[in-house]
Structures are given as structure tokens and as C-alpha cells.
Amino acid sequence: MEFKRLEKWGSELNLCIRCGYCCEHCPLYRASNWEIDTPRGRLLLAYGLLTGEVDPSPYVAEKLFECFYCGNCSKSCSAKVTPTDIFTDARADLLEFGFAGQGTTVRNDEKLCMACGRCVLTCKSEALSVDMGSMRVLVDKVKCKGCGVCVAECPVGAMSQKTGFGVSREELSAAVENSLRTMNGSPKVVVFCCNWSMTPGLQLSRMEFKGAENASGIIVTVCSGRIDPGLILEAFDQGAWGVMIACCPLDECEHDGNYRAKERCALVGRLLDVLGVQSERLKLEHFATGEAQKLKNALKSFAGEIASLGPI
């Protein structure tokens, strides 16, 4: 098999010195702690495919289709290797050979899909399209970056992602429940943080946050656009006094997830008013990359406001 697209990355793959700096801020590695799930591990697979030392297989394809394209690996690479570009071309070659991994890409349940097109409009990667002949939404697995914004946007739950990466609806619900169950003291505040803007800043300051009041309620998501209204309401139903969405500044999100988060917060805020719950219990804040201290200050201020309101 000839990996035509991957061939052009031969020299760059040889630049990788396997130092592992790309590993520590990878959300996939944080989820599994397995070497194969690091950018370094996937680069080795791509190198093996190119040299013929690794045969293409469903397992290899699955691993190379696992990437959230957050770019933290490229930012930390001293050799200036661009893993995400390499993975994209490896995906295209593998698909050509009939190996279509699911990985972190989204999937569409055609039995549920109404082909309304809302997911297509939200996808900034242009990975979704509507086939007018069959009236179904098609997913381009090469272009999909796994942000999950379309999953939260789908009104019937047709769009989904595989469990195991902390981004499925079931896993996020479980994270909310676990966060509230293990939270010490009050007020009980759940904070959804965007991986793009808060990693590695939040990760590096985790020890400081761990001892901070209410910090145990921090849940890191791939993108703030992944947080749907139902998940926010679920947090309140599980016992949260307040919920904060921490996302990128409005002009910095590659997926426009922050705009979606803003719209959904406004929607949930109106619903809370109808239910007789103060809409001030839900807050949206914007944080640029590395502003972990700003997040800590905002969380402390918000916790004070929620404490004055008391439990619902």
C-alpha cells in the first residue's frame, strides 16, 4: 500500500525525537494514561505505516482517528512537528484503503436524524453535509475534529461520540454526578471548563485549585459548545447551587463553541426564571489561554454570590 498523503510528512516524522513533551497536555492521554493514546504514540504508528513496519488494520485506524485537534501537542513540540496535520493525511489514506476508524469523530444515527441541518450549520470544520437524495446527514471523518458542538446542537440526539474519552453525554452526566457527590462544603458550584483555553494553565495549577474552595466542581470539556442545556439543568437537578461555563473569548474559539454556549446559557437562564429559580445561578465567563488565575478569582467571586443565594 502506498500512503501518498503521508509520504510528504516523512522528513517531519524523522524530526520527532520522541521526547514526550506532547503527551502531558493531551486530553486523550489524560483519559487513558496509555502511551498509544499520546501524540507520540500515534506519530509512531504513522511512521510505521510509512516505512511498512506497521500494517494498516482496524486497530491502527481507530487510534489515528482519535484526536481532538486542540493543538497542545504542536505548541509544546520543540522540533516544531505538527501532529494534527499528519494525522489528518493518515486518516485520508486509511479511508482510501477501506479502514474507517470511529475514534473521536461524531456519528449520526440515521434512524433518529431528521436531516434538519442544524448540525451542518454549527460545524466550522465543514465535516457535515446533508445528502438531499437520501435526506441524511453525512460525516466526513477526515475533517471532523471531534469538538462535539453538533452533538449538543442536535434536537433529537442523533449525533453522538464514542464513550471512553470523557465527551459522551453519559460520561459528562457521570462527571457532574461524581463532582457533586465528592464536593466538600458549600456552596456547591459546578464549573465546565474549555480544554482549549484552560489547558495547560489549569492543569499546571491543579494543586493550587485542589485546595481552593469549590474547586472540586471543575469539569474540563473539549469545547464549551459541547455543553447542552439539558446537561446544565441536570447539574441543578443533581444539587448544584450554581453553574459556571468557562469558555474561550468570543473571537478565539475555532469551533464557535463559545457563541453556542452563550446562546444556550441565555436559553437556560430564561427557563430558570420560568421555573422560579434565579437566573443569576448560571454564569458564562470568558478566559484566554493561560488565564487559570483569572478563573480562580472568578470562581471565588461566583461562589460568594451563590452562597448568598443559598441552595435551591
PEMO-V723962 format. One record per pair of residues at least 12 apart in sequence whose ideal C-beta (glycine too) atoms are under 6 Angstrom apart, sorted by the first residue. I is the first residue (numbers start at 1). GAP is how many residues later the second one is. If there is no record, write none. Layout:
i=I gap=GAP
i=I gap=GAP
This chain:
i=1 gap=96
i=3 gap=46
i=3 gap=47
i=3 gap=90
i=5 gap=84
i=5 gap=87
i=5 gap=88
i=6 gap=44
i=6 gap=83
i=6 gap=84
i=6 gap=87
i=9 gap=77
i=12 gap=69
i=13 gap=34
i=15 gap=64
i=15 gap=66
i=16 gap=27
i=16 gap=63
i=16 gap=65
i=17 gap=62
i=18 gap=22
i=20 gap=20
i=21 gap=55
i=22 gap=17
i=22 gap=18
i=22 gap=51
i=22 gap=54
i=22 gap=55
i=23 gap=15
i=23 gap=17
i=25 gap=47
i=25 gap=174
i=25 gap=175
i=26 gap=12
i=26 gap=13
i=27 gap=41
i=27 gap=168
i=28 gap=38
i=31 gap=134
i=31 gap=135
i=39 gap=34
i=39 gap=44
i=42 gap=21
i=42 gap=22
i=43 gap=40
i=45 gap=15
i=45 gap=18
i=46 gap=40
i=46 gap=44
i=56 gap=41
i=56 gap=43
i=61 gap=33
i=61 gap=38
i=61 gap=40
i=62 gap=39
i=62 gap=41
i=64 gap=23
i=64 gap=26
i=65 gap=26
i=65 gap=36
i=65 gap=38
i=65 gap=40
i=66 gap=37
i=66 gap=38
i=67 gap=20
i=68 gap=36
i=68 gap=78
i=68 gap=154
i=69 gap=15
i=69 gap=76
i=70 gap=125
i=70 gap=126
i=91 gap=51
i=92 gap=50
i=102 gap=60
i=104 gap=42
i=104 gap=61
i=105 gap=36
i=105 gap=39
i=105 gap=41
i=106 gap=33
i=106 gap=38
i=106 gap=44
i=106 gap=53
i=106 gap=55
i=107 gap=53
i=108 gap=29
i=108 gap=31
i=108 gap=50
i=108 gap=51
i=109 gap=49
i=110 gap=26
i=112 gap=44
i=112 gap=46
i=113 gap=23
i=113 gap=24
i=113 gap=45
i=115 gap=15
i=115 gap=20
i=115 gap=21
i=117 gap=13
i=118 gap=35
i=119 gap=31
i=119 gap=34
i=119 gap=35
i=119 gap=40
i=122 gap=27
i=122 gap=28
i=122 gap=31
i=123 gap=27
i=124 gap=131
i=124 gap=132
i=125 gap=18
i=125 gap=20
i=127 gap=13
i=127 gap=16
i=127 gap=17
i=147 gap=76
i=147 gap=108
i=148 gap=13
i=148 gap=19
i=148 gap=74
i=148 gap=78
i=149 gap=76
i=149 gap=106
i=149 gap=108
i=149 gap=111
i=152 gap=74
i=152 gap=76
i=167 gap=55
i=172 gap=59
i=175 gap=44
i=176 gap=59
i=176 gap=62
i=177 gap=61
i=179 gap=38
i=180 gap=58
i=180 gap=59
i=183 gap=33
i=183 gap=34
i=187 gap=54
i=187 gap=116
i=187 gap=119
i=187 gap=120
i=188 gap=51
i=188 gap=52
i=188 gap=53
i=189 gap=25
i=189 gap=28
i=189 gap=53
i=189 gap=114
i=189 gap=117
i=190 gap=27
i=190 gap=45
i=190 gap=50
i=190 gap=53
i=191 gap=26
i=191 gap=27
i=191 gap=53
i=191 gap=55
i=192 gap=27
i=192 gap=29
i=192 gap=35
i=192 gap=53
i=193 gap=25
i=193 gap=27
i=193 gap=53
i=194 gap=29
i=194 gap=30
i=194 gap=53
i=194 gap=54
i=195 gap=25
i=195 gap=27
i=196 gap=52
i=197 gap=51
i=197 gap=90
i=197 gap=92
i=201 gap=89
i=201 gap=91
i=202 gap=90
i=205 gap=87
i=214 gap=89
i=223 gap=32
i=223 gap=34
i=224 gap=21
i=224 gap=23
i=224 gap=33
i=224 gap=34
i=224 gap=37
i=225 gap=30
i=225 gap=32
i=225 gap=35
i=225 gap=36
i=229 gap=35
i=229 gap=38
i=229 gap=39
i=232 gap=36
i=241 gap=65
i=241 gap=70
i=242 gap=39
i=242 gap=64
i=243 gap=39
i=244 gap=39
i=244 gap=58
i=245 gap=16
i=245 gap=39
i=246 gap=39
i=246 gap=41
i=246 gap=49
i=247 gap=14
i=249 gap=37
i=249 gap=39
i=262 gap=22
i=265 gap=17
i=265 gap=19
i=268 gap=14
i=269 gap=13
i=277 gap=35
i=278 gap=31
i=283 gap=19
i=285 gap=13
